[in-house]
Amino acid sequence: MTVALMWEARAVEGRGEELLAWAREQRLPEEPLRRETFRAPQDRVLVITWWDADYDAVLPELPEPDGELVNRAVHRWRFEAVAGG
């Protein structure tokens, strides 16, 4: 089964590039099948990692950034791939 973990954070206004750089520097103790990083308006950063694992498996996730870098707690979601696209 393929599981996707989504991690999304919103930087304090004007610090989006700093949050993006921080997220890109974070290393996980295991390498996912795939990892992509995105940015969006309002200084938001999204990281998606894909894993070959059961839905409820314990998987490494990006940590919470320093509270002075973000203006709210990180949002996290977990999804499983569905056959047939």
Beta strands, then each sheet from edge to edge (+ up, - down):
strand 1: 2-10
strand 2: 34-40
strand 3: 44-52
strand 4: 75-80
sheet 1: 2+ 3- 1+ 4-
end
